[in-house]
Amino acid sequence: MTTSTGIVPDVAHAIQLALAPVFLLTGIAGVLNVMAGRLSRIVDRGRILMEAPKGTLTLTPAKIATELRSLEKRRRLASAAITACTLAALLVCMVISLLFIEVLLELPLKWLEGTLFTTSTLAMVVGLSLFLREVYHANHTVRIELELAAPPEPTAAPTDGM
């Protein structure tokens, strides 16, 4: 690789172009970490409900069955979200690779890079939408019984207007 052919400056430019997708890849990895953590919590809760010795849980069998159905739906949503975001990450990796292949082999691959990047973005939108749906489902199926958690607050005595 000599500078007379222009390949070295082109490689440097390819590295510059690859930096943005690399940062995107870092962001996707952070999102995947959060999603994997949620999936882990869902699976752990399901195992607790399934493997607890009879009589040790305060929930009725009907409530356990309802919660298990909810956990299964959340598990499927979280898993699909992880799959879509992982696909997005793989496509970003392919874009980064193509940036270098384009320079090194002097091939016109911009159309393929653009297509893969757009597909990656769409996969990320799908993954984040599924993740949002899982969070929404979790928030609407969990009922926290505040009455059981704390005693009622005493009522304040009326004052004479002050």
C-alpha positions in Angstrom: 0.0 0.0 0.0 1.6 3.1 -1.2 0.5 6.7 -1.1 1.1 7.0 -4.9 -2.0 4.8 -5.5 -4.1 6.7 -2.9 -5.0 3.6 -0.9 -3.5 4.7 2.4 -5.5 8.0 2.4 -8.5 6.0 1.4 -8.0 3.6 4.3 -7.7 6.5 6.7 -10.9 7.9 5.3 -12.6 4.5 5.7 -11.5 4.4 9.4 -13.0 7.9 9.9 -16.2 6.7 8.2 -16.3 3.6 10.4 -16.1 5.5 13.7 -19.8 6.5 13.6 -21.0 3.0 13.2 -18.6 1.8 15.9 -20.2 4.3 18.3 -23.6 3.1 17.2 -22.5 -0.5 17.9 -21.5 0.6 21.4 -24.9 2.0 22.0 -26.6 -1.1 20.7 -24.5 -3.2 23.1 -25.7 -1.0 26.0 -29.3 -1.5 25.0 -28.7 -5.3 24.6 -27.3 -5.4 28.1 -30.4 -3.8 29.5 -32.7 -6.1 27.6 -30.7 -9.2 28.7 -30.9 -8.1 32.3 -34.7 -7.8 32.0 -35.0 -11.2 30.3 -32.8 -12.7 33.1 -35.2 -11.2 35.8 -38.2 -12.6 33.9 -36.7 -16.1 33.7 -35.6 -16.0 37.4 -39.1 -15.0 38.5 -40.6 -17.8 36.4 -38.3 -20.3 38.0 -39.1 -19.1 41.5 -42.8 -19.6 40.8 -42.3 -23.0 39.1 -39.8 -24.5 41.6 -41.0 -23.2 44.9 -42.2 -25.9 47.2 -45.9 -26.1 47.6 -47.2 -23.9 50.4 -44.2 -21.6 50.5 -45.7 -19.0 48.2 -48.5 -16.7 49.4 -50.1 -16.6 46.0 -53.1 -18.7 45.1 -52.6 -21.3 42.2 -54.8 -19.1 40.0 -52.6 -16.0 40.6 -49.5 -18.1 40.0 -50.9 -19.3 36.7 -51.8 -15.7 35.7 -48.4 -14.4 36.6 -46.7 -17.3 34.7 -48.7 -16.5 31.5 -47.7 -12.8 31.9 -44.1 -13.8 32.4 -44.2 -16.0 29.3 -45.6 -13.2 27.2 -42.9 -10.8 28.5 -40.2 -13.4 27.9 -41.2 -13.8 24.3 -41.3 -10.0 23.8 -37.9 -9.5 25.4 -36.4 -12.4 23.4 -37.7 -11.0 20.2 -36.4 -7.5 21.1 -32.9 -9.0 21.8 -33.0 -10.9 18.5 -33.9 -7.7 16.5 -31.3 -5.6 18.2 -28.6 -8.3 17.8 -29.5 -8.4 14.1 -29.1 -4.6 14.0 -25.6 -5.0 15.6 -24.6 -7.7 13.1 -25.7 -5.4 10.2 -23.7 -2.5 11.6 -20.7 -4.8 11.7 -21.2 -5.7 8.1 -21.4 -2.0 7.2 -18.1 -1.5 8.9 -16.5 -4.4 7.1 -17.9 -3.2 3.8 -16.4 0.2 4.3 -12.9 -1.4 4.4 -13.6 -3.9 1.6 -14.8 -1.1 -0.6 -11.5 0.8 -0.1 -9.2 -2.2 -0.3 -10.7 -3.9 -3.3 -11.8 -0.6 -4.9 -15.4 -1.8 -5.3 -18.5 0.4 -5.6 -20.3 -0.9 -2.5 -22.0 2.3 -1.3 -25.4 1.1 -2.3 -24.9 -2.1 -0.2 -23.6 -0.2 2.8 -26.6 2.2 2.6 -29.0 -0.7 2.3 -27.5 -2.6 5.3 -27.4 0.5 7.4 -31.0 1.3 6.7 -32.0 -2.3 7.5 -30.0 -2.1 10.7 -31.8 1.0 11.7 -35.2 -0.7 11.0 -34.2 -3.7 13.0 -33.3 -1.4 15.9 -36.7 0.3 15.6 -38.4 -3.1 15.8 -36.2 -4.2 18.7 -36.9 -1.0 20.7 -40.6 -1.2 19.9 -40.7 -4.8 21.2 -38.8 -3.7 24.3 -41.2 -0.9 24.9 -44.1 -3.3 24.6 -42.5 -5.6 27.2 -42.0 -2.7 29.6 -45.6 -1.6 29.0 -46.9 -5.1 29.6 -44.8 -5.4 32.8 -46.1 -2.2 34.1 -49.7 -3.1 33.5 -49.6 -6.6 34.9 -47.8 -5.9 38.1 -50.0 -4.9 40.9 -48.4 -3.6 44.0 -50.6 -3.9 47.0 -49.8 -0.7 48.9 -52.3 -1.5 51.7 -50.3 -4.6 52.5 -46.9 -2.9 52.4 -47.5 -0.1 54.9 -50.1 0.7 57.6 -52.5 3.5 56.7 -51.4 7.0 57.6 -53.2 8.7 60.4 -55.6 11.4 59.4 -54.6 15.0 60.4 -56.7 16.9 62.9 -58.6 19.8 61.4 -57.1 23.2 62.1 -58.9 26.5 62.7 -58.0 28.0 59.3 -54.3 28.3 59.9 
